[in-house]
Amino acid sequence: MTGATQSVLPFILTAAIAGCGTATSEKTDAAPGNPAVKGPVTVLAAASTTNALDEIKAKFAGQSDAEVRISYAASSALAQQIARGAEADLFLSADAKWADHVESNAAVAKRRDLLGNRLVIVVPADSKLDLKEPDDLRSAEVQHLALADPEAVPAGRYAKRALTELHLWDGLKGKVAAAEDVRHALTYVETGAAEAGIVYATDAAVSKKVKVVFSIPADLTGPVCYPLLLLRPPADNPAAAAFYDYLGSPEAKRVFEKYGFTVF
């Protein structure tokens, strides 16, 4: 675990994510993996879950014959693809809004709130800027503030809400460098294209090129919840149902928590 991860985890694991875990609090008793499970599984997942899901997919593959294929992008883009008929078995969204959008426009067999997260302000690891709190983002030295698209992408919308609550949005929106998803916003900061950014704590934790200067309280963003949707009845694709259950297993939970997520 990197030093960056260690610095962020205390913020994540002690976060009170009020309001999460309420859509469906189903638990799974599924055994980790099942060699009898076969077939392809297509997962569309929020970009912020990339590292954790890649590791979980590898563990699942070692215990079953199912082939799990995961595409990562902004939840907004993925939800709209599903609503337009894109082939998928599972959808892991970074907020409830886009999960609701899918439920309103496509069949959903099961749904549960799986993960929680929170936002942090980051700067390049070698930055000399004296940023300690959100108000410091108004400094003339911060010319670009990297966010995921604040009008559509969950991480960006959460950030906009927090800055609005702090009465900072109107003064900062002219600095915003909007990215297609939160990982691209992180890249802007990593490369120095932006002097600061607001990303998920889990994204900051996997990067050695940024440092966290402030953890945004959950009451400013509202609950940061990741609903998991099974899009087909279990009988239609047992492998997809097995992976849905596996994502709620103790083994998957350990991986998610290693990357800083709260698991419900």
C-alpha positions in Angstrom: 0.0 0.0 0.0 1.4 3.4 -1.0 1.9 6.3 1.3 -0.9 8.1 -0.5 -3.3 5.3 0.2 -2.4 5.3 3.9 -3.0 9.0 4.2 -6.5 8.7 2.7 -7.8 5.5 4.3 -8.6 7.0 7.7 -10.9 9.6 6.1 -12.7 6.8 4.2 -13.1 4.2 6.9 -14.4 6.6 9.5 -16.8 8.3 7.1 -20.4 8.3 8.1 -22.2 7.8 4.8 -25.7 8.7 6.0 -28.5 7.6 3.7 -26.5 4.9 1.9 -27.5 1.2 1.9 -31.2 2.0 1.9 -32.3 1.1 -1.6 -31.7 -2.6 -1.0 -29.7 -3.9 1.9 -29.6 -7.5 0.7 -26.7 -9.5 1.8 -25.2 -12.5 0.0 -24.1 -15.8 1.4 -22.7 -16.8 -1.9 -19.5 -18.9 -1.7 -16.5 -17.2 -3.2 -16.5 -18.4 -6.7 -18.0 -21.5 -8.3 -16.2 -23.7 -10.8 -19.5 -24.7 -12.3 -20.3 -21.1 -13.3 -19.6 -20.6 -17.0 -20.3 -17.9 -19.6 -19.5 -14.3 -20.4 -20.4 -11.5 -18.0 -20.4 -7.9 -19.2 -20.1 -5.2 -16.5 -20.3 -1.4 -17.0 -18.7 0.3 -14.0 -17.8 3.8 -12.8 -14.3 4.7 -13.6 -13.4 5.2 -9.9 -13.8 1.5 -9.3 -11.2 0.4 -11.9 -8.4 -0.8 -9.6 -10.7 -2.6 -7.1 -12.8 -4.3 -9.7 -9.8 -5.4 -11.8 -8.5 -7.2 -8.7 -11.8 -8.7 -7.8 -12.4 -9.9 -11.4 -9.0 -11.7 -11.3 -10.0 -13.4 -8.0 -13.3 -14.4 -9.4 -11.8 -15.7 -12.6 -9.5 -18.0 -10.6 -12.5 -19.6 -8.9 -14.9 -20.0 -11.8 -15.1 -20.5 -15.6 -17.0 -17.2 -16.1 -15.4 -14.6 -18.4 -15.9 -11.2 -16.8 -15.5 -8.2 -19.1 -15.6 -4.7 -17.6 -15.8 -1.4 -19.3 -15.1 1.7 -17.2 -16.3 5.2 -17.8 -18.4 8.0 -16.2 -21.6 6.6 -14.7 -23.6 9.2 -16.7 -22.2 7.9 -20.0 -22.7 4.2 -19.1 -26.3 4.7 -17.9 -27.2 6.4 -21.1 -25.7 3.6 -23.1 -27.7 1.0 -21.2 -30.9 3.1 -21.6 -30.3 3.1 -25.3 -30.0 -0.7 -25.4 -26.3 -1.4 -24.8 -25.6 -5.0 -23.9 -24.7 -5.4 -20.2 -25.3 -7.7 -17.4 -24.3 -5.5 -14.4 -24.0 -1.8 -13.8 -22.1 -0.3 -11.0 -22.9 3.4 -10.7 -21.2 6.1 -8.7 -24.5 7.6 -7.7 -28.2 6.8 -7.3 -29.4 9.2 -10.0 -27.9 7.3 -12.9 -28.9 3.9 -11.3 -32.5 5.3 -11.2 -32.2 6.4 -14.8 -31.3 2.9 -15.8 -34.3 1.5 -13.8 -36.6 3.9 -15.5 -35.4 2.9 -19.0 -34.3 -0.8 -18.8 -35.1 -4.0 -17.0 -33.4 -4.4 -13.6 -33.6 -7.8 -11.8 -31.8 -6.8 -8.6 -30.3 -3.7 -7.0 -28.3 -3.0 -3.9 -26.2 -0.1 -2.5 -22.8 -1.7 -2.5 -20.2 1.0 -1.8 -19.6 4.4 -0.3 -16.9 7.0 -1.0 -16.0 10.7 -0.4 -14.3 13.6 -2.0 -10.9 15.1 -1.4 -9.0 18.1 -2.8 -5.7 17.1 -4.3 -2.7 19.0 -5.8 0.4 17.6 -7.6 2.7 15.7 -5.2 5.4 18.3 -5.8 3.1 21.3 -5.4 4.4 24.2 -3.3 0.9 25.9 -3.1 -0.3 26.5 0.4 -3.8 25.0 0.1 -5.3 23.8 3.3 -9.1 24.3 2.8 -11.6 24.8 0.1 -11.6 28.6 0.4 -7.9 28.5 -0.6 -9.0 27.4 -4.1 -9.9 31.1 -4.7 -6.1 31.9 -4.8 -4.9 33.4 -8.0 -2.2 30.7 -8.0 -5.0 28.2 -8.7 -5.8 28.9 -12.3 -7.3 25.5 -13.1 -9.5 23.3 -10.9 -10.0 19.8 -12.3 -13.4 18.2 -11.8 -15.3 15.5 -13.5 -18.1 17.2 -15.6 -20.1 18.9 -12.9 -23.3 18.9 -14.9 -23.5 15.1 -15.4 -20.7 13.0 -13.9 -21.3 12.0 -10.2 -17.9 13.1 -8.9 -18.3 16.5 -10.5 -21.9 16.9 -9.3 -20.9 16.0 -5.8 -18.0 18.5 -6.0 -20.3 21.3 -7.3 -22.8 20.6 -4.5 -20.0 20.9 -1.9 -18.6 24.1 -3.4 -22.2 25.5 -3.6 -22.8 24.7 0.0 -19.6 26.5 0.9 -20.7 29.5 -1.3 -17.6 29.1 -3.4 -19.1 27.7 -6.7 -19.9 31.1 -8.4 -16.4 32.3 -7.8 -14.7 29.1 -8.8 -16.7 27.8 -11.8 -14.6 30.0 -14.2 -11.5 28.0 -13.2 -13.1 24.6 -13.7 -11.4 22.2 -16.1 -14.2 19.7 -16.7 -13.1 16.1 -17.5 -15.1 13.2 -19.0 -14.8 11.2 -15.7 -13.0 11.4 -12.4 -9.9 9.5 -13.5 -9.3 12.0 -16.2 -9.7 14.8 -13.6 -7.1 13.1 -11.6 -4.8 12.9 -14.6 -5.1 16.7 -15.1 -3.7 17.2 -11.6 -1.1 14.4 -11.9 0.3 16.1 -15.1 0.2 19.6 -13.7 -2.5 20.7 -16.2 -4.5 21.7 -13.2 -3.1 23.2 -10.0 -5.8 21.5 -7.9 -8.6 19.1 -8.3 -11.5 17.4 -6.5 -11.7 13.7 -6.9 -12.7 10.6 -4.9 -10.5 9.7 -2.0 -10.1 6.2 -3.5 -8.7 7.8 -6.7 -6.2 9.9 -4.8 -5.2 6.8 -2.9 -4.0 4.9 -5.9 -1.8 7.8 -7.3 1.7 8.6 -6.2 1.6 11.8 -8.3 -0.9 13.7 -6.1 -1.3 14.6 -2.5 -4.5 15.2 -0.5 -4.8 18.6 1.1 -8.3 18.5 2.4 -11.0 15.9 2.9 -14.5 17.2 2.1 -17.0 16.4 4.8 -19.9 14.1 3.7 -22.5 16.6 4.8 -21.4 18.9 2.1 -21.7 16.4 -0.7 -24.6 14.3 0.5 -24.3 10.5 0.5 -21.8 9.2 -2.1 -23.3 5.8 -2.8 -22.5 3.2 -5.5 -25.6 1.1 -6.4 -25.0 -2.2 -8.1 -27.7 -3.4 -10.6 -28.2 -6.8 -12.0 -29.8 -6.2 -15.4 -31.0 -9.7 -16.3 -32.9 -12.3 -14.3 -30.5 -14.8 -12.7 -31.9 -17.6 -14.8 -30.9 -15.7 -18.0 -27.3 -15.5 -17.1 -26.2 -17.5 -14.0 -22.6 -16.3 -14.3 -23.7 -12.7 -14.1 -25.9 -13.5 -11.0 -22.9 -15.3 -9.5 -20.6 -12.2 -10.0 -23.3 -9.9 -8.6 -23.3 -12.1 -5.5 -19.6 -12.3 -5.4 -19.3 -8.5 -5.4 -21.1 -8.6 -2.0 -19.0 -11.4 -0.6 -16.4 -11.0 2.2 -13.6 -11.6 -0.2 -14.7 -8.8 -2.5 -15.3 -6.6 0.5 -11.7 -7.0 1.6 -10.5 -5.8 -1.8 -12.9 -2.8 -1.9 -11.8 -1.8 1.6 -8.2 -2.1 0.7 -8.8 0.6 -1.9 -10.6 2.8 0.5 -14.2 2.2 -0.2 -16.9 1.8 2.5 -18.8 -1.4 1.9 -22.4 -1.8 2.9 
